[in-house]
Amino acid sequence: MNRTQRGAALVEFAVMLPIVILILLGIIEIGRFAYFSILVANSAHAGAMYGAQRSATTEDSAGMAAAAVADLGPNPIGTVTPNPAPTWGYQCMSTTTGAVTTAFPATTPCPAGSTGRTYVKVVMTGTITPIFRYPLLPQTFSVTATSLMPVQTP
């Protein structure tokens, strides 16, 4: 290899290095965002599981929120909050038409002529800040996960 070939290789390396670093940083950020999305979804599911245990826990919004937040662990990589507060409601199906209606939060039970089931709903919203600031991208990203689960009947 002569001197001009070594110089050309050095120039190619100098040109490609920033591009490779930018791609690696993008992969790391996408991985963090995917991990955070999974954390938020699992958190919403844990809160819904708590509320769906039995009729007594169905109306315990504070307990569902606490279970959801406790599922995140000690050091999440962003902030996660229940938004809005966990609720419970009915999903009613008309026995004549088959139409399905959902009421969250529950105000009245299913009307006559329909069958229904009680559900709990937990919505978790999380905000994550990227490690680096990228031009043309927002400073923070939001993730929302909803978990809807039927209440266990004895």
Residue pairs with C-beta under 8 A, 6 or more apart in sequence:
25 131
25 132
28 131
29 130
29 131
29 132
32 77
32 128
32 130
32 131
33 128
33 141
33 143
35 77
36 76
36 77
36 78
36 126
36 128
36 143
37 143
37 145
39 72
39 73
39 76
39 77
39 80
39 126
40 80
40 124
40 125
40 126
40 143
40 144
40 145
41 124
41 145
41 147
42 71
43 68
43 69
43 71
43 72
43 80
43 124
43 126
43 145
44 68
44 122
44 123
44 124
44 145
44 146
44 147
45 71
45 122
45 145
45 147
45 149
46 67
46 68
46 70
46 71
47 64
47 65
47 67
47 68
47 71
47 82
47 86
47 122
47 124
47 147
48 64
48 86
48 120
48 121
48 122
48 147
48 148
48 149
49 67
49 149
50 57
50 60
50 63
50 64
50 67
50 68
51 57
51 58
51 60
51 63
51 64
51 67
51 86
51 88
51 120
51 122
51 149
51 151
52 58
52 119
52 120
52 149
52 150
52 151
52 152
53 151
53 152
54 151
54 152
54 154
55 118
55 151
55 153
55 154
57 63
57 64
58 88
58 118
58 120
58 151
59 88
61 85
61 86
61 87
64 82
64 86
64 120
64 122
65 82
65 85
65 86
65 122
68 82
68 86
68 122
68 124
69 80
69 81
69 82
72 80
76 126
77 128
78 126
78 127
78 128
78 129
79 126
79 127
80 124
80 125
80 126
80 127
81 124
81 125
81 126
82 122
82 123
82 124
82 125
83 123
83 124
83 125
83 144
84 123
86 120
86 121
86 122
86 123
87 104
87 105
87 106
87 120
87 121
88 104
88 105
88 106
88 118
88 119
88 120
88 121
88 151
89 102
89 103
89 104
89 105
89 106
89 118
89 119
89 121
90 102
90 103
90 106
90 109
90 110
90 116
90 117
90 118
90 119
91 100
91 101
91 102
91 103
91 116
91 117
91 119
92 100
92 101
92 102
92 103
92 110
92 111
92 114
92 115
92 116
93 99
93 100
93 114
93 115
93 116
94 100
94 101
94 113
94 114
95 113
95 114
95 115
96 113
102 119
104 119
104 121
106 118
109 116
110 116
117 150
117 151
118 150
118 151
119 148
119 149
119 150
119 151
120 148
120 149
120 151
121 146
121 147
121 148
122 146
122 147
123 144
123 145
123 146
123 147
124 144
124 145
124 146
124 147
125 142
125 143
125 144
126 142
126 143
126 144
126 145
127 140
127 141
127 142
127 143
128 140
128 141
128 143
129 139
129 140
129 141
130 137
130 139
130 140
130 141
133 139
